Amino acid sequence: MALNIQWFILLVMDFSKILDYVTPQGLKDIIKNLQGRISALIDQNENLYGESEKNKMRIQELEDQIRILKGEKPVPRFTESKDVTSDENKTTDKNKNKKKDRSPRRKKIDLSIDKTIDLKVDRSSLPAGAIHKGYRQITIQEILFERHNICFNIERFLDPTTGKLIEADIPSQYKGHEFGPTLRSFIVAQYFESDCTHSKIKNLLTGIDIDISKSQINNILLKSSELFKDELSDLREAALIKDPHQHIDDTSWKILKRNSVYTIVTGNSYFTQFATVASKARYFAIYALSGKKNQNID
């Protein structure tokens, strides 16, 4: 009761007059009580702050899920950037000036030489009595990237009896093609290995005066897939020898709101193959698992 009276005095009177009405022991009790209340309020505030942060994260997750359901992208998450001005993130001069360990550079040895050029000293600049000391060699790696058009003059004969023209045979690697095998291989390598688009490949080739269009590049890429069928089959068989089991899954493509084609995915730990088929029939599933067409179905 006495402590409550002292609290009432604190509320209605100036602090300068409190000392006239409160005993020293009562003032100690008030201070001790205030310390306990402040400590309890600090703990309560920390708990409320923690719950508030959890609620914010939960609300953000729910908003992201709503955006995904609407077909929108969720809000990106950014990590806190480091304060470069703080002493903790500053690199000391000792570490800054420390040289990084670098592996020794590989010497240019066992390089295939395509052309050798002898550089002669101007004899008129030589002093009298100069002694020839052989040659010093340096190797420079270079590349030739230039147009190399070939014109075949095909010899022809006319059979007077039948009136049939007889021509010389065109090399197999050029027969039926408008572009040579090296150029076709270069286009395939640029597209699949270097991730170059049709436009970039066209610009690169027209820069060295190769007359080619994007549609012709596309035809070369489409026909190149036929050349890899045997290699794909061999790789598949080698993978199945190491691991005989397979996983299979499929997904459909909708065109005009109808399931038009299906992609069947098969594979194991050593290979993955995608097959585009017309339906999910058993025949196509067996084709995807075997990698071969015209399989007998019981």
Backbone torsions as a table, in degrees:
resi	resn	phi	psi	omega
1	MET	NA	-42.1	179.6
2	ALA	-64.1	-37.2	-179.3
3	LEU	-67.2	-36.3	178.8
4	ASN	-68.5	-34.7	177.5
5	ILE	-65.7	-41.6	178.6
6	GLN	-62.8	-37.7	176.2
7	TRP	-64.3	-39.0	178.7
8	PHE	-64.8	-38.4	177.5
9	ILE	-63.1	-41.3	179.5
10	LEU	-61.6	-33.4	-175.8
11	LEU	-79.5	-34.0	-172.4
12	VAL	-101.2	-10.4	-176.1
13	MET	-119.2	158.0	175.5
14	ASP	-67.1	147.8	-179.3
15	PHE	-64.7	-26.7	-179.1
16	SER	-67.9	-23.0	-178.8
17	LYS	-99.3	-1.5	-177.0
18	ILE	-65.5	-39.9	-176.5
19	LEU	-61.2	-23.2	179.9
20	ASP	-75.9	-20.3	-174.7
21	TYR	-114.7	-17.3	-176.9
22	VAL	-108.1	134.5	177.9
23	THR	-75.7	159.1	177.8
24	PRO	-56.5	-39.9	-180.0
25	GLN	-66.6	-38.7	177.7
26	GLY	-65.3	-36.4	178.7
27	LEU	-67.1	-37.6	176.9
28	LYS	-62.8	-40.9	179.7
29	ASP	-64.4	-38.5	179.5
30	ILE	-64.2	-45.1	-179.2
31	ILE	-63.6	-42.1	179.7
32	LYS	-63.8	-40.4	178.5
33	ASN	-64.5	-40.0	179.0
34	LEU	-65.1	-39.7	178.5
35	GLN	-61.8	-42.8	177.7
36	GLY	-63.2	-42.5	180.0
37	ARG	-65.6	-41.0	179.6
38	ILE	-64.1	-42.9	178.8
39	SER	-61.9	-41.5	179.1
40	ALA	-65.1	-39.8	178.9
41	LEU	-65.5	-37.6	178.3
42	ILE	-63.9	-45.2	178.2
43	ASP	-62.8	-41.4	179.3
44	GLN	-65.1	-38.0	179.0
45	ASN	-65.8	-40.5	178.2
46	GLU	-65.0	-39.7	177.8
47	ASN	-64.6	-42.5	179.2
48	LEU	-65.3	-37.4	178.7
49	TYR	-65.6	-41.9	178.1
50	GLY	-63.2	-42.7	178.3
51	GLU	-65.8	-36.7	178.5
52	SER	-63.6	-42.2	178.5
53	GLU	-65.1	-40.4	176.8
54	LYS	-62.7	-40.8	179.0
55	ASN	-64.7	-38.7	177.7
56	LYS	-62.3	-44.5	179.2
57	MET	-63.9	-41.6	179.6
58	ARG	-64.8	-42.7	178.3
59	ILE	-62.1	-40.8	179.2
60	GLN	-64.4	-41.1	177.7
61	GLU	-62.5	-41.9	179.2
62	LEU	-66.1	-40.4	177.6
63	GLU	-64.3	-38.0	177.5
64	ASP	-64.8	-40.7	178.6
65	GLN	-64.2	-37.8	177.8
66	ILE	-65.2	-41.1	178.6
67	ARG	-64.0	-40.8	179.3
68	ILE	-64.1	-41.0	178.3
69	LEU	-64.4	-30.6	177.3
70	LYS	-81.4	-4.1	-178.1
71	GLY	86.3	14.7	179.7
72	GLU	-101.7	168.2	178.7
73	LYS	-89.1	142.3	177.9
74	PRO	-70.0	164.9	179.0
75	VAL	-67.5	127.7	-178.4
76	PRO	-66.1	147.6	178.0
77	ARG	-100.6	130.4	179.9
78	PHE	-115.7	135.3	176.0
79	THR	-81.4	150.6	-179.1
80	GLU	-67.7	132.3	179.3
81	SER	-78.6	149.2	-179.7
82	LYS	-77.0	144.6	176.4
83	ASP	-82.9	105.8	-176.0
84	VAL	-71.7	-13.8	-179.4
85	THR	-85.3	-12.5	-178.6
86	SER	-76.2	154.3	-178.5
87	ASP	-68.6	-26.9	-177.6
88	GLU	-68.3	-35.3	-175.9
89	ASN	-93.7	-3.4	178.2
90	LYS	-81.1	134.2	176.5
91	THR	-84.2	136.1	178.8
92	THR	-70.2	155.6	179.7
93	ASP	-61.3	-29.6	-178.8
94	LYS	-66.5	-44.0	178.7
95	ASN	-75.3	-30.1	-178.3
96	LYS	-68.7	-39.6	-177.8
97	ASN	-85.2	-4.2	-178.9
98	LYS	-72.9	129.1	-178.7
99	LYS	-75.7	141.1	178.1
100	LYS	-77.8	144.1	177.4
101	ASP	-74.6	123.9	-179.3
102	ARG	-118.5	139.6	178.0
103	SER	-72.7	144.7	-178.6
104	PRO	-62.4	140.8	-178.3
105	ARG	-71.2	134.6	-178.8
106	ARG	-67.0	131.3	178.8
107	LYS	-73.9	150.6	-179.3
108	LYS	-80.8	85.4	-179.8
109	ILE	-117.9	157.2	177.6
110	ASP	57.2	36.0	175.9
111	LEU	-86.2	137.7	176.4
112	SER	-75.0	128.7	-178.3
113	ILE	-98.1	124.6	179.9
114	ASP	-97.5	-24.1	-178.3
115	LYS	-152.6	137.1	177.6
116	THR	-119.4	128.9	-179.4
117	ILE	-119.4	125.7	176.0
118	ASP	-89.5	120.6	177.9
119	LEU	-97.9	114.2	-176.3
120	LYS	-94.3	146.0	174.9
121	VAL	-80.3	138.0	176.6
122	ASP	-62.9	114.7	-175.5
123	ARG	-62.6	-28.7	-179.1
124	SER	-69.4	-20.5	-179.4
125	SER	-91.8	-4.0	-178.5
126	LEU	-78.3	139.1	175.9
127	PRO	-74.7	164.5	-179.9
128	ALA	-66.9	136.9	178.7
129	GLY	81.1	12.8	179.0
130	ALA	-65.1	137.6	-176.7
131	ILE	-105.5	130.0	179.1
132	HIS	-70.7	126.8	-176.9
133	LYS	-116.0	28.6	176.5
134	GLY	81.2	-147.3	-176.3
135	TYR	-130.8	150.0	169.8
136	ARG	-109.1	130.1	-174.3
137	GLN	-103.8	137.6	167.9
138	ILE	-130.5	145.2	-178.8
139	THR	-112.7	124.8	178.9
140	ILE	-113.2	124.9	177.3
141	GLN	-86.4	129.8	-175.6
142	GLU	-139.6	166.2	179.2
143	ILE	-135.7	144.4	174.6
144	LEU	-108.2	120.3	178.8
145	PHE	-130.9	95.0	-173.6
146	GLU	-148.0	162.8	177.5
147	ARG	-69.0	143.5	179.2
148	HIS	-143.0	68.1	180.0
149	ASN	-73.6	140.6	-178.1
150	ILE	-118.7	129.9	175.5
151	CYS	-109.6	116.6	178.6
152	PHE	-93.2	120.8	171.2
153	ASN	-91.0	100.5	-173.9
154	ILE	-86.5	116.0	179.4
155	GLU	-69.6	141.2	-175.5
156	ARG	-132.6	143.9	174.6
157	PHE	-130.9	148.7	177.7
158	LEU	-110.4	126.2	176.4
159	ASP	-81.4	110.8	-176.6
160	PRO	-65.0	-22.2	-178.0
161	THR	-76.7	-50.8	-176.2
162	THR	-98.3	-16.3	-176.5
163	GLY	75.2	15.8	-178.7
164	LYS	-89.4	139.5	177.0
165	LEU	-86.1	133.6	177.5
166	ILE	-113.0	121.5	-176.3
167	GLU	-118.4	158.3	175.0
168	ALA	-70.3	152.3	-178.9
169	ASP	-75.8	136.5	175.0
170	ILE	-84.4	136.5	177.3
171	PRO	-51.0	139.0	-173.5
172	SER	-58.6	-34.4	-177.5
173	GLN	-71.6	-15.1	178.6
174	TYR	-107.2	-15.6	-173.5
175	LYS	-68.4	129.5	178.4
176	GLY	78.8	9.4	-178.6
177	HIS	-125.5	146.3	175.7
178	GLU	-89.6	-18.7	-178.5
179	PHE	-125.6	146.5	-175.7
180	GLY	-71.2	166.8	-177.5
181	PRO	-65.2	-35.0	179.8
182	THR	-66.8	-41.6	178.9
183	LEU	-66.9	-40.7	178.5
184	ARG	-64.4	-41.5	178.4
185	SER	-64.7	-37.2	179.2
186	PHE	-64.1	-41.5	179.8
187	ILE	-64.1	-44.4	179.7
188	VAL	-63.4	-41.9	-179.8
189	ALA	-66.6	-41.2	179.6
190	GLN	-65.2	-35.8	-177.7
191	TYR	-75.6	-47.3	-174.0
192	PHE	-88.4	-36.2	-177.1
193	GLU	-88.2	-38.3	-175.8
194	SER	-103.4	0.1	178.3
195	ASP	57.0	39.3	177.9
196	CYS	-86.7	141.4	177.5
197	THR	-80.2	169.4	178.5
198	HIS	-59.8	-40.0	-178.3
199	SER	-65.3	-41.1	-179.3
200	LYS	-68.2	-38.8	177.8
201	ILE	-64.4	-42.0	179.0
202	LYS	-62.2	-45.9	-179.8
203	ASN	-62.8	-37.7	179.5
204	LEU	-65.1	-42.5	-177.7
205	LEU	-76.0	-39.6	177.7
206	THR	-66.1	-22.3	177.2
207	GLY	-66.4	-22.8	176.1
208	ILE	-110.4	24.0	171.7
209	ASP	69.3	38.4	171.5
210	ILE	-97.1	122.9	-178.0
211	ASP	-86.2	100.2	-176.9
212	ILE	-149.3	148.7	-179.8
213	SER	-112.4	168.5	179.4
214	LYS	-67.5	-33.5	177.4
215	SER	-66.8	-37.1	176.8
216	GLN	-67.3	-38.3	175.8
217	ILE	-62.7	-40.4	179.1
218	ASN	-65.0	-39.6	178.3
219	ASN	-64.4	-38.8	178.2
220	ILE	-63.7	-40.7	-179.5
221	LEU	-68.7	-37.8	179.4
222	LEU	-67.5	-42.9	-179.4
223	LYS	-71.9	-23.0	-178.9
224	SER	-67.1	-24.5	-179.3
225	SER	-63.9	-28.3	178.9
226	GLU	-64.3	-30.5	-176.7
227	LEU	-73.1	-18.2	-175.0
228	PHE	-100.5	4.0	-177.5
229	LYS	-65.3	-46.2	179.5
230	ASP	-63.0	-41.1	178.8
231	GLU	-64.6	-40.6	178.3
232	LEU	-62.9	-41.7	179.8
233	SER	-64.6	-41.4	179.1
234	ASP	-65.2	-41.4	178.8
235	LEU	-64.5	-38.8	179.4
236	ARG	-64.0	-45.6	-179.9
237	GLU	-63.8	-39.8	178.2
238	ALA	-64.8	-37.7	178.4
239	ALA	-67.8	-37.9	-180.0
240	LEU	-72.2	-25.4	175.2
241	ILE	-67.9	-39.6	178.8
242	LYS	-72.9	-38.9	-178.1
243	ASP	-140.7	100.8	-170.5
244	PRO	-73.0	-15.0	-176.6
245	HIS	-87.1	158.9	179.8
246	GLN	-136.5	149.4	169.5
247	HIS	-102.4	149.7	-179.9
248	ILE	-138.8	140.7	177.1
249	ASP	-153.9	161.1	-179.3
250	ASP	-144.3	158.9	175.5
251	THR	-146.7	154.0	-175.4
252	SER	-109.7	155.4	173.7
253	TRP	-111.4	128.8	179.5
254	LYS	-99.0	127.3	174.3
255	ILE	-124.1	122.3	-175.0
256	LEU	56.2	41.8	176.3
257	LYS	64.9	23.3	176.9
258	ARG	-129.2	143.1	176.5
259	ASN	-71.2	104.5	-173.3
260	SER	-95.0	-49.5	-179.5
261	VAL	-133.9	163.0	-178.0
262	TYR	-129.4	145.2	174.2
263	THR	-111.1	119.1	179.3
264	ILE	-103.8	126.7	-178.6
265	VAL	-106.6	126.4	175.8
266	THR	-128.3	155.9	179.2
267	GLY	166.2	174.4	173.4
268	ASN	-144.8	-152.6	-176.3
269	SER	-70.2	-14.7	-172.6
270	TYR	-115.6	-11.0	179.1
271	PHE	-156.7	158.5	173.0
272	THR	-139.6	131.6	-177.8
273	GLN	-132.1	139.8	178.0
274	PHE	-112.6	131.9	178.8
275	ALA	-128.0	127.4	177.4
276	THR	-95.6	121.2	-175.4
277	VAL	-129.0	170.6	-175.3
278	ALA	-84.2	-25.3	-178.4
279	SER	-156.1	-179.2	179.7
280	LYS	-98.6	26.9	-178.3
281	ALA	-66.5	161.6	-177.7
282	ARG	-62.3	-33.8	-180.0
283	TYR	-59.5	-44.9	-177.6
284	PHE	-72.4	-30.7	175.8
285	ALA	-66.0	-41.5	177.4
286	ILE	-66.4	-37.6	177.3
287	TYR	-62.3	-41.6	-179.7
288	ALA	-67.6	-37.0	-178.8
289	LEU	-75.8	-32.9	-177.9
290	SER	-93.4	-24.3	-177.7
291	GLY	76.2	10.5	-177.9
292	LYS	-133.1	144.9	178.5
293	LYS	-89.9	171.4	176.3
294	ASN	58.5	41.3	175.9
295	GLN	-83.7	140.7	177.9
296	ASN	-71.0	129.2	-178.9
297	ILE	-113.3	121.4	179.2
298	ASP	-80.3	NA	NA
